[in-house]
Amino acid sequence: MRPLLCRILAVADALDAMTSNLAYRKAMDSLDAMEEIRRYSGTQFDPEIAKLFLELNKIY
């Protein structure tokens, strides 16, 4: 299992990447990015970290 900080940073980095304009695509809306985090909770993201992250942002 990856260290806690790495699991937290994975969610934060993904949100930053999805909501930033990049050379190959436009930024995603923050609500859509949160939905992506929810969708991939348990596969790409630690489910407990993703749940806490979403609760802290009061989206779900």
N, C-alpha and C positions, 0 to 999 in steps of 0.2 A: 504494500500500500504506500502511495506517495505521501510525503510529509504534508502536514496540514497547510502550511503556507503555500506550497505548490498548488494544492487543490483550490485554495482561495484565489490565488493569482490566475489560475486557468479561467475561472469564471469572469474575473475583472478584465483580463486581457481580451477575452472573446467579446465581451460587451463593448469595449473600446474599439476593437477592430470592426465590429459590425456597424457601429454608429459613427465611424469616421469615413470621410471620402478618401478613396484610394485611386490609384492610377487606372485600375481596371474595372472599378464599379463605384457607384454613388453610395452614400451612407444610407443605412437602413434606419427607419423610424425606431425610436427607443422602445416603443411598445412591441413592435415586431421582433426586435432583438431579445426582449424579455421572453417572448413566446418561444423563440428558438432555444433559449436557455432552459425553459421548462420542458420543451419537447425532447431535448437531448440529456435531460437529467437522468442519471443512472447508466448512461452509455458513455457520452463524452465528458460529462461533468459529474462530480460526486453528488449524489442525490440530497444529502443533508446540507451541503454547502449551497447548492442551487436553491433549495427550499428556503433556507435562511436568507439568502441574498434576495430572493423574490419577496419574501415577507418584509424585509427591511425597506424595500422600495415600494411597498404597499400597492403592488400591481395586481396580485392574486389574493 
